[in-house]
Amino acid sequence: MSERAESRSTGQSTASKSERRLAAKLAAQKAAEAKRRRQSMLGALAGLAVVAVIVAAFLVFGGNDDEPVGETASAPSAGATSGAPDAPDAPAPGAPQLPEGADPALGTKPTVTKGEGDLTKLTVTPLIKGTGPATKAGQQITVNYVGVFYKTGEEFDASWKTGQPFTFQVGAGQVIPGWDQGLVGVNVGSRVQLDLPADLAYGENAAGGRPAGPLRFVVDVLAAQ
């Protein structure tokens, strides 16, 4: 073989080896990249599985709360254990259900003003005379109400804020004494004004956010049974 032919053969062999090494190197890089992608996808799937387990556990164990929502908010400040909410009036979802033959004025929240002079005893003032039966101690009665401080007329509570009337057993100690005494004998369909001295409300130094001093309520009696 001539020197030129031998040189050409050697060059081709060397080039062929270089190409094989380059191809092997590229194949190894592609394999490594594919492995990294698989590991990344497996990690993402594992993370999603953990999130799914957490969400499922929350739905099973966290969504089984039997405590009714908003029940404490339905009790008025005249209740024996409730406080005085200070949230602004919210639009009522609808007019209250009025007793048959009731004055349509009971469908509108009354304007309550402050009192005059010193208040020393319970005073019940009829504002609208209802035509239904008179309430009796021990009955469940349903009312709408507005409560203000007697001396200033500042409102501290009202069932009209939520549009949900309040039902309780009158004369059974479930509410402040002024309500138990002042709402017995009131005809269903009536609107009455109750002026309560402090000793028939929460006292002069009420605790727990309750309104202190003499109070004035305007109460609509919607039902009794």
C-alpha positions in Angstrom: 0.0 0.0 0.0 1.3 3.4 -0.8 2.0 6.0 1.8 -0.8 8.2 0.5 -3.4 5.4 0.7 -2.2 4.4 4.2 -2.5 8.0 5.4 -6.0 8.3 4.0 -7.1 5.1 5.7 -5.6 6.1 9.0 -7.4 9.5 8.8 -10.7 7.9 8.0 -10.3 5.5 11.0 -9.5 8.3 13.3 -12.5 10.4 12.1 -14.7 7.4 12.5 -13.6 6.9 16.1 -14.2 10.6 16.9 -17.7 10.5 15.4 -18.5 7.4 17.4 -17.2 9.0 20.6 -19.3 12.2 19.9 -22.4 10.2 19.1 -21.9 8.2 22.4 -21.5 11.4 24.3 -24.6 13.0 22.8 -26.6 9.8 23.5 -25.4 9.9 27.2 -26.4 13.5 27.5 -29.9 12.8 26.1 -30.3 9.9 28.4 -29.3 12.0 31.4 -31.7 14.8 30.4 -34.5 12.3 29.9 -33.8 10.8 33.4 -33.9 14.3 34.9 -37.3 15.0 33.3 -38.7 11.7 34.6 -37.5 12.5 38.1 -39.0 16.0 37.9 -42.3 14.7 36.7 -42.3 12.0 39.5 -41.6 14.7 42.1 -44.4 16.9 40.8 -46.8 14.0 40.8 -45.8 13.1 44.4 -46.4 16.7 45.5 -49.9 16.7 43.9 -50.6 13.4 45.6 -49.7 14.9 49.0 -51.9 18.0 48.3 -54.8 15.6 47.4 -54.4 13.7 50.6 -54.5 16.9 52.7 -57.6 18.2 50.9 -59.4 14.9 51.3 -58.5 14.7 55.0 -59.9 18.2 55.5 -63.1 17.4 53.7 -63.6 14.2 55.8 -62.6 15.5 59.2 -63.0 19.3 58.9 -66.3 19.5 57.2 -68.3 17.5 59.7 -68.9 20.3 62.2 -72.3 20.0 63.7 -72.3 23.4 65.4 -74.9 25.6 63.7 -73.5 28.7 62.0 -74.6 32.1 63.3 -76.8 30.8 66.1 -75.3 33.1 68.7 -75.9 36.1 66.5 -79.6 35.5 66.5 -80.1 36.3 70.2 -80.8 40.0 70.9 -79.0 42.1 73.4 -82.1 41.7 75.6 -81.2 38.1 76.0 -79.9 36.8 79.3 -76.4 36.0 78.0 -75.9 37.9 74.8 -73.8 41.0 74.2 -74.5 44.2 72.2 -73.4 43.9 68.6 -72.0 47.1 67.1 -72.2 46.2 63.3 -74.0 48.7 61.1 -77.5 47.9 59.8 -77.5 45.5 56.9 -80.2 45.5 54.3 -83.0 43.2 55.4 -83.6 40.3 53.0 -87.3 41.0 53.1 -90.2 42.4 55.1 -91.1 40.4 58.2 -94.0 38.0 58.1 -96.8 40.0 59.7 -99.8 38.5 61.5 -103.1 38.6 59.6 -104.7 42.1 59.8 -101.6 43.7 61.3 -100.8 47.4 60.6 -98.4 47.5 57.6 -96.2 49.9 59.6 -94.9 46.8 61.4 -93.1 46.0 58.2 -90.8 49.0 58.6 -88.1 49.6 61.1 -89.2 52.2 63.6 -87.3 55.4 64.5 -86.5 55.4 68.2 -85.6 58.6 70.1 -84.1 59.2 73.5 -86.1 59.5 76.7 -86.8 62.5 78.9 -86.1 62.9 82.6 -85.1 60.2 85.1 -86.4 56.7 84.6 -87.3 54.9 87.9 -89.8 52.2 86.8 -90.8 50.1 83.8 -93.0 52.1 81.4 -94.9 50.4 78.6 -96.2 52.7 75.9 -98.4 51.3 73.1 -97.5 52.7 69.7 -99.6 50.4 67.5 -102.5 48.4 69.0 -102.7 44.9 67.6 -105.9 42.9 67.2 -104.4 39.5 68.0 -104.6 37.6 71.3 -102.8 38.9 74.3 -99.5 37.2 75.1 -99.3 35.0 78.2 -96.3 34.0 80.4 -94.7 30.8 79.2 -95.7 31.3 75.5 -93.1 31.4 72.7 -93.4 34.8 71.2 -91.7 36.2 68.1 -90.7 39.9 68.0 -88.8 42.5 66.0 -87.1 45.1 68.2 -84.8 48.2 68.3 -82.8 49.0 71.4 -81.3 52.4 72.2 -79.7 54.0 75.3 -82.5 55.9 77.1 -80.5 59.0 77.8 -78.9 59.5 74.3 -81.1 57.6 71.8 -78.0 55.8 70.5 -78.9 52.5 69.0 -77.0 49.4 70.3 -79.0 46.6 68.9 -81.8 45.7 66.5 -83.2 42.5 64.9 -83.7 44.6 61.8 -79.9 44.3 61.1 -80.3 40.7 59.9 -84.0 40.7 59.0 -84.5 37.8 61.4 -87.1 38.3 64.2 -86.3 36.8 67.6 -88.3 34.0 69.3 -88.2 33.3 73.0 -90.3 32.1 75.9 -91.7 35.2 77.6 -91.8 35.2 81.4 -89.2 32.4 81.7 -86.0 34.3 82.5 -84.6 33.9 79.0 -84.4 37.6 78.5 -83.9 40.7 80.8 -86.6 41.3 83.4 -88.0 44.4 81.6 -88.9 42.2 78.6 -90.4 39.4 80.7 -92.6 41.9 82.6 -93.4 44.4 79.8 -94.3 42.0 77.0 -96.8 39.8 78.9 -100.4 40.9 78.0 -99.4 42.7 74.8 -101.7 41.8 71.8 -100.1 40.1 68.8 -99.7 42.7 66.1 -98.8 45.5 68.5 -95.8 47.8 68.6 -94.9 48.9 72.1 -92.2 51.0 73.6 -90.5 49.6 76.7 -88.6 52.0 78.9 -86.4 50.0 81.4 -84.6 51.3 84.4 -81.1 49.9 84.8 -82.2 47.3 87.4 -84.6 45.7 84.9 -82.0 45.7 82.1 -78.3 45.0 82.7 -77.6 47.3 85.6 -75.6 50.5 85.8 -72.3 48.9 85.2 -73.0 46.1 82.8 -70.1 43.8 81.8 -69.2 41.8 78.7 -70.1 44.5 76.2 -73.7 44.7 77.4 -75.4 48.1 77.4 -75.4 49.8 80.8 -77.9 52.1 82.4 -81.6 52.7 81.5 -82.6 51.5 78.1 -85.5 52.0 75.6 -86.8 49.3 73.3 -89.4 49.5 70.6 -90.8 45.9 70.1 -93.2 44.5 67.5 -95.0 41.4 68.7 -95.5 39.3 65.5 -96.7 35.9 66.9 -97.4 34.0 70.1 -98.0 30.3 70.7 
